[in-house]
């Protein structure tokens, strides 16, 4: 009787768990109870899928942050460009700056380096650069030319009239890094005003306005180390860049 009951129980278990018929049974045990937990391909796939989703989400966040930063830079550059156009648009009391018409050359010849006072001059590829420290031109903290600055620019205008009377000339303003501010716009505005003041005075001294255009670099492109006061003062400068391109004969 007991044997018959045992046999019926075994048959019932086999019917309930078909996997037992080939001698194996897959199950998930509780590891805390010490039972075995055989690896499951579905479990591994789920984990890999979750990891991939996390990586995609992180990549999207980094991409969005980069887009937001780029948009901010575009906005700041647009505001600076608008302000610069205001400076040179010919508003009352300001000198209007016309875009120069240039004659390009397939094989431009670098202009001759002509000494101007004690200014540093550098032959830069196809152009010539003259460096003028801002402290030699402007009153401290302003864009107003000093008497000595005006005298120096008079010498510059004479050399331009004699040797570069048709050359295209950039007036580039540079400032020093302001570690107390993360906003670069005031430095661009400052260098735009410096460049504009030099342009206006050169025109007053007889240089053709069609030859000149200005560029405000702010604290970009430092030439000297910013680790010392002397280096920061030297980085505040105006550079006159004489290009080989000349004005059209009809200008």
ABEGO torsion letter per residue (X at the ends): XAAAAAAAAAAAAAAABAAAAAGBBBBBBBAAAGBBBBBBAAAAAAAAAAAAAAAAAAAAAAAAAAAAAAAAAAAAAAAAAAAAAAAAAGBBGBBBBBBBBBBBBABBBBBBBBBBEABBBBBBEABBBBBBBAAAABBBGBABBBAAAAAAAAAAAAAAAAAAAABBBBBBBBBBBBAABABAAAAAAAAAAAAAAAAAAAAAAGBBAAABBBBBAEABGBABBAABAAAAAAABBBBBBBBABBBBAAX
